[in-house]
């Protein structure tokens, strides 16, 4: 009979709270149950109380690692609604900032993967390589994180010409360091033993589960929003969509490492092309947002992120819906974890680079009737008060028994 092993919601291997229950027979996992809902922050509701220009500051805090990707998808949704053309210089700046973030995100994942494997040399190398990259992000956007560069119609900050040589110098250095890191991963027999054939998620399941980003591309599923739905400057530069075929933890690592080279290539092309644009021409004016709907997307480091907005002609969205890539990718654990050992389960769940706070949302399903409803703000407050009172009574009762 299968036994159950709980992981989380608070556990050293989880960077955010989430609850996994492993059903095991001996050391082998036969099933995994996943429970979300531990860090819901009500971003969509908060957005409906912010002006159109304030929302980017809010949504970049959905995820610290994707703090360019969420605002990118949001401003594209507003621009879709307003039918506005973004100046060419702003398009290049957006792509530069976004690809710098992709490099930062992939390197962070590689470092954490090394840490999970007990390969702390990779962890320390990667953290050393990331640091100058964060300095360049600060030079380009003004911030090492939460970049505050995106705004509807363009960007908030121009790219100073004197920063371009520094960025190119970093790219040259980072390319060599990424090559060293990639070879260390690809050639190391210990990494092969721990990751090859582990957590396999095949191409057939990619469409079934709606897998996105490196999770899908590691299985050979050819999908990338930057190429499939060209936006801003992405149709003005050339890059390759990296594909592997096995869909295991090893291929997920390889895809990210090789995508770093493509990001470097994209940034170099944007820096070359931006010199032909007019300095200071970085934002189209949006006087008012008309009634209607808009949809924006971007290929975040973890995969395609979608933002939907609806307007009644006022100065705030009346509905803002966010679909982060982890919402799809976390479900792939239902396939990739069973059949593997307990010691590999944590590595497999981390291999999709999950962002649980990106994913959280609240709803109610009645298991008896099958009926569903969305919780209102008042419902959430009421449930919170009831839960607090329940805990208070239980603690008081326990204190009375002592």
N, C-alpha and C positions, 0 to 999 in steps of 0.2 A: 504493500500500500504506500502511495506517495506521501511524503512528509512535506511540510511547508517551512520555508526559510524567509523571514522578512528582511528586506533591505530598505532602510529609510523609515520615515521621511527625512530624518536627519542622520547622515552617515558620512564618514570621512571621504568616501569615493564620490559622493554626490556634491557637485558645486552649488546646487540649489535643492530645496526640499522636494522630494517626490517619493512615492511609496511603491515598491516592487515586492511582490510575493512570489517566490520561486517554489514550484511544486517539484520535488526531487525524489528520485529513486536511487539511493546510494549517493554518489557524487554527480549523477547525471540529471540535468534539468529536463523535465518532461512538459512543463507548462509554465507560463509567466502571466501573472495578473498585474496590471498597472493602474494606479489610482492617482489622478491629477487633482488639483484644487487646493494646493497648500500655500500658494503665494499669489493669489488673485488680487490685483490692485485696482481694478475698475478703470483701466485706461480709456476704454471706449466711451464710458459715461463721462469721465472727466473732460474728454475731448469736446463733448457737446456743450461744455461751459467755457470754452476758450474761443478766441477769435481765430479766423483762418490763419493768421500770421503767427499766432502763439502756439498752435498745435505742433509744429515741428519740434519745439523745445520739449514738449511733453512726450511725443512718440519716440524721440531718440533715447528716452530713458526706459523704453520697453526692454531694451537689452543693451548692456554696455559694450558688447563686442560688435553688435550690429547697429551702433548709434549713428551710422550714416545710411544704412540700408532702409530702415523704417521711414525716416524723413524723406528719403529719395522716392519711395513708393507713394508716400502721402502727397508730396508736391506734384508728382506726375498725375495723381488722381484729380487734384485741384486744377491743374493745367488742362486735363482732359475735359473737365466740366466747363472751364472758361474758354477753351479752344485758343490758348495763347501759345505763341512761338517763343522758345527760350533762345536768347542770344548765343551765338556760336561759342564765344569765349567762355560763357557760363557752362555750356555743355562740356567743354574740355576740363574745366575745373571740377565739375561734378564727377567726371570719370576718374580723374587723378585721385581725388579724395576717396572715392569708393574703392578703387583698386589698391590704394595704400591700406585701406581698412581690410580688404581681403587678405593681403599679405600678413597683416597683424593678426587676423583671426586664425588663419591656417597655421601660422607659426605657434600661436598660443596653443592650438589643439595638439600640434606635434609635441610640444613640450610636456603637456599634461599626459599625453599618451605614453611618453617615455617614463613619466613619474608613475603612472598606473602599472607599467610593466616592471618597475623597479630599476629602470635603466636611467638613472639620474644624470648620467653624463649628457644624454640627449636633452634632458630637461634643462640643465645649466647652459649648454650651448645655445639652445633656442632662446632662453631668456636674455642671453648676452646679445644675440642677433636682433632681437625685437627692440631693444632699447634705443638705438639710433633711429629706427623706423618711427617710433613714437615721437622722437624729437622733430623729425621731418613733418609728421602730421601736425604737430604744434606750429611749425613754421608756415605750413600751407593754410591751416584752418584757424589757428589761434589757440587750439586745445589739443592735449594729448588724448583725450577721450571726450565723448559728448561734444562733437565738433562744432555744432551750431552753424554749419555752413549752408544748409539747404533752406531755401525760401520759395514760395510759389512765384514762378516767373524767372527764377535764376538762382543766384547764390548771394550770400551776404558779404563776402569778402573777396577781393581780387587777389590774384597770385602775383606777388612782386617779382619783377624780372630778375632781381639779384638772388632770388631763392632757387632759380632753375639750375644753376651749376651745382649747388649743394645737393639738390635732389638727384641729379644725374650721378654725382659722386657716390651717394648712398646706394643707388641702384647697381652701380658697378660692383661695389663691395658686397651688397646683399646677394647678388647673383652668384658670386664665388662661394659665399657662405652657405647658400641654399644648395648649391651643387655638392658641397662637402657633406651637408646634412642628409641629402637625398641618397648619396652613395653609402653613407653609414647605415641608413635604414635598409636599402635594397640589398646590401652585401652581408649584413650581419646574420649569422646562422641562428643566434638566440632569438632575434626578432622574428625570423622565419618560423621557428618552432612554436612561438607563442601566438602568431597572428595568421599564418597561412592555413586556409581551410577552417578557420574559426569564425563563427558568426556569419555564415554564408546567407546572402539574400540575393536570389537570382533575378535575372531580367524579367522573367514571366511575372514575378510577384510585384515588380516595380509599378506596372500599370494597375494591378489589382489594388495595391495599397496607396497609389498616388505618390510614390517616393520621389524626392526632389534632390537637386544639387549633387554633391559628391556621393551621397548614399545611392542615388540612382546611377550616376555615371560610373561608379566602381563596378557595377554589374553590366555595363555595356549599354545602358539605356541612354540614348543620345538626346539629351534635353538641356537647354541653357537659354534662359530668357534674354540674355544679352544678344544672342544671335537669332533666336526664334521670334522675338518681338523687339526689334532694334529701337533703341531710345537714345536721345541726345547724340553723343559722339560715337557710339558703339558701331554705327554703320559707316564710320569714316576711318576706322582702324581695322587692322587684321589681327586675328588671334585664332588659336586652335582650341576646340572643345576636347578636353582630355577624357579618354575612355579607357577603362579596364574591362575585364570580363568575368572575374570570379565572384565579385561582390562580398569578399571576406574582409576582415579587419585590415589585412595587409594591403589589399587594393584600395581601400578607403584612405589609407595613409599615402600610398603612391599617387593617387589622383590629386590630393591636396598639395603634395610637394611639387608635382609637375605643373599644377595650376599657378604656383608662385612664379614660375618662369614666364607664363603667359601674361600674368598681371604686370610684371616688369616690362614686358614688351609693349603692352597697351599704354602704360604710363610714359614710356619713352616716345611713342608716336604722338601722344597728346601734347607733350612738352614741345615737340618739334612743330606741330601744327598750330599751337596757341600763339606762336610768335607772329603769325600772319593775321591775327585778329587785333581789334582795337582795344587798347588798355582802358579799363573802366566801364566797358560795355558789358555788364554782368547781370542785368535784371530787366525783364520786361515789366512795364507798369500794369497792374491789375487794379482798376478803379473800384470795381464791384464784382461780386460773385453771383451769377444769375441762378434762378431756380433750375434744378435738374440733378443729374447724377454723374459721378465721375469714377473711373477705375484706374488705378495705377499699379504698376508692378516693377519689381527689380530683382535681379539675380543676386541675392544676398550670399555671403560665404556658405551658408547652410543650404541654400536653394531658393526657389522663387518665393518672394514675399508679396502679398497682395493687400492693397488698401482700397476700400470703397467709401465714398463720401456722398451725402445727399444734402442739397441746399433748398431752402425755401425763399432764397433771395436776401436773407439776412446776413449778419456779419459773423455767424457761427454755423458750423455744420449741425444739422438736426439729426444726422445719423452718421456714425463712423464705424466701419467694420474692418477688423484686422485679421488676416490669415497668415500666420508665420509658418515657415517651412517645417519647424519642429512639430507642428500640429499633425503633419503627415508622417514625418520620419520616425517619431517616437513609436508609432504603431507597428513599424517594421520589426520591433523587438519580439512581437508575437511569433514571428517566423524565424528570426536569426538566433534567438537565445535557446529555445528548446533543442535538445540533442547535444548540447555542449555541457561542460563541467561547471560546477558552482564557481570555481576560481576564475573562469573565463567570462562569467555572466556580467560582472561589473565592467570589464573591458569592452564587451560587445555593446552594452547599452551606452557607453561613452563614445563608441566609434561613430555614431551618427551626429556627434557634436550637439547634444540636445540643449535646448534652452527652454526650461520648464516655465519660467515666468513669461516668456513669449506666448506660451500655449494656453495658459490658464483662462478659463471662462466659467461662468456659473449658469446652470440650468437645472430643472427638476424633471425627473422622469418617474411616473408612478408605475412601479413594477407590476402591479395588479391589473390596472386598466390599460397601461401603455400610453396614457395621456402625457403630454409634455407642456411645460410653460416656461417662459423666461422670467427670471427673478427681477423685480424692480429694485430701485435703490432702497425704498422703504422696507422691502422684504429682507434685504441683506442686513440692514441695521437691526431689524427685529430679531432675526436669527442669531446675530452676534450677541445681542443682549440676553436672549434666552440661553445661549450656550454659556455665557459668562455666569449667569445666575445658577445654572446647573452645576458648574464646576465649584462655585462658591458654596452651595449646599452640600456637595459631596465632601469638600475639604472640612467644612464645619462638622459634619457627621463623623468623619474619621478622627478629628481632633477630640470629639466627645468620647469616643471609644477608648482613647489612650489613657 
